[in-house]
Amino acid sequence: MSIVAIYPGTFDPLTLGHLDIIQRSARLFERVVVAVALNPSKKPLFSLEERVQLARYATATLANVQVVGFNSLLAQLALEQHAKVLIRGVRSVSDFDYERQLAQANQQLNPQLDTIFMTPNEKYAFLSSTIVKEVARHQGDITTFVTSEIHQAVLNKFAPH
């Protein structure tokens, strides 16, 4: 039986912590769908199209990973993608509590969807997209936080015009 997993997020931008979870998920599941959420309430730095393209660059070597953008209920997207597993990254207890609530809501909306929680590699446990943007905004070095393509894209966003 082939199991499709979906890994959703805003990915603004996708970090090496996200990529770590994607790579490990790709070893566990036949197909992994990286679902990039529109999520305008977070006021993303990158457009949905930019975030999808950057995620595609970052995952290009992973043959069983597909990147899609979405602006719907995650439970609905999972049905459309035939996903049975929802992957959520958790770095802390507070992350877990929030993610557990989301998992329960998704279970109600799509009873066929099971959520698994993955912790990132220890060296990325502190890392978030917000940290990447804050460090870059203040001209800090983000080379150890993101891929080279994403690094350049972030620098371009904060370059003086």
N, C-alpha and C positions, 0 to 999 in steps of 0.2 A: 504494500500500500504506500503510495506516495503522499507525503504530507507537505502541504504548502504553509509557510509561515509568513506573517506580515509584521514588519517592524515600522511602526508609524512615528512621526515626529515632525517638528517644524524644520529642524536641521538648518538653522540660520546663524552660522553655517554648520555644516557637518564637520565634526571634530574627529580626531584620532580615537577618542573614546567610543564614539558612534561606530566608526569603522571597525574597531576591535570587536564590537558586538555583532556587526554584520558579518565579518569574516568567520567568527566562531559559529554563528547561526548557519552560515552557508555550508559548514561541515556537518551540521546536524540534520538539515532538512533538504529535501530534493529541490525545492524552489523557495527562495526568499524574496518577498516583495517589499522593497523599501518604499513606504508610502509617505510622501512629502505633503504635509498639510498646508493649505492656504493660510489659515489662522491669522486673519488681519488684526485681531484683537491684540496680538503680540507686537504689532507694528514692526514687521521684519525689515532688516537691512536690505535683504535681497528679495527680488520678486519671486513668485512661485516658479516661473520658468527658469530663472537663474539658479535657484536652489536645486531643482530637478537636474539641470545640466551639470552642476558641480557634483552632485551625488553620483551621476552617471560616470563622470571622469574618475571619481574616487573608487568606484566599484567595477571599473571596466575589465579588470583581470579576473573577476569572479563570474564564471559562465552561468551559474544558476541563480544569479541575483538580477532582479528587474527593478527599475525605479519608475514610479508613477507619481504624478501629482494628484491631489484630490481635495474636494471641497464638499464633503458629504459626511454622514455619520460613518464612523470607522466600522461599526458592525455591518453596515450596508456594503462598504467597500470590501470587507472580508468575504461576504457572500459572493460578490461579483468576481473576486479573485480566486474563489474556491479555497480560501485559507481556513484552516482548522485551528491554527495556533497564532496567538498574538504575542509578540515578543516585546517586553518592556525592560528598559535599563533602569537599574536603581543604584544610586550611589550612597544613600543614607537611609536612616530610619524614617525621616520625614518624607523622602521620596517614596519609600515603600508604603506608608500609610495612604498617601494620595493615590498611588498606583493601584493599591488594593481596592479603593473605592471605585476607580475607573473600571477595573476588572469585573467587579460585581455588576456595575451598570451594563457593561458590554455583554456579560453573561445573560442578563435579562433581555437585552435587545437581540442577541443571537446565541441561543443555548448551545449551538454546535461549536462555539468559539471558546477555546481554553487559553488562558493567559499563563505565560511563563515569565519569570523575572530573572534577569541576568545581571550580574555585577560586572562592571568593566575591570580590565586588568588594573592592578593596584596603581601603576604609574599614571593612570588616567582617572582615578577615583575623584579627584578634585575638579576635573575639567568639565566645563559647560560652554555652550555657545555664547552665553552672556559674558563669561570670563574672556573668551577669545575677542569679542567685540570691544570690551572695556580696555584690555591690554593694547589692542591695535589702535583704538581711539586716542590713546596717550602715547603713541609711537613706541610701544614695547615690542619685544621680539616674540612672535607667535609661531616661529618655525617648528617648534616641538609640539604644537597643539593641533596642527592641520596639515593636509597634504600640500605639496608645492603649488598646485593649481588653485586650491582654495586660499592659500596664503597670498598669492598674487591678487586674486579677486577681492579679498578683504582689504589689502593695501590700496587697491584702486578705489574702493569705496571711501576710504579716508584720506585720499590724496587731495591736497589743496587744488581748487579749480580756478 
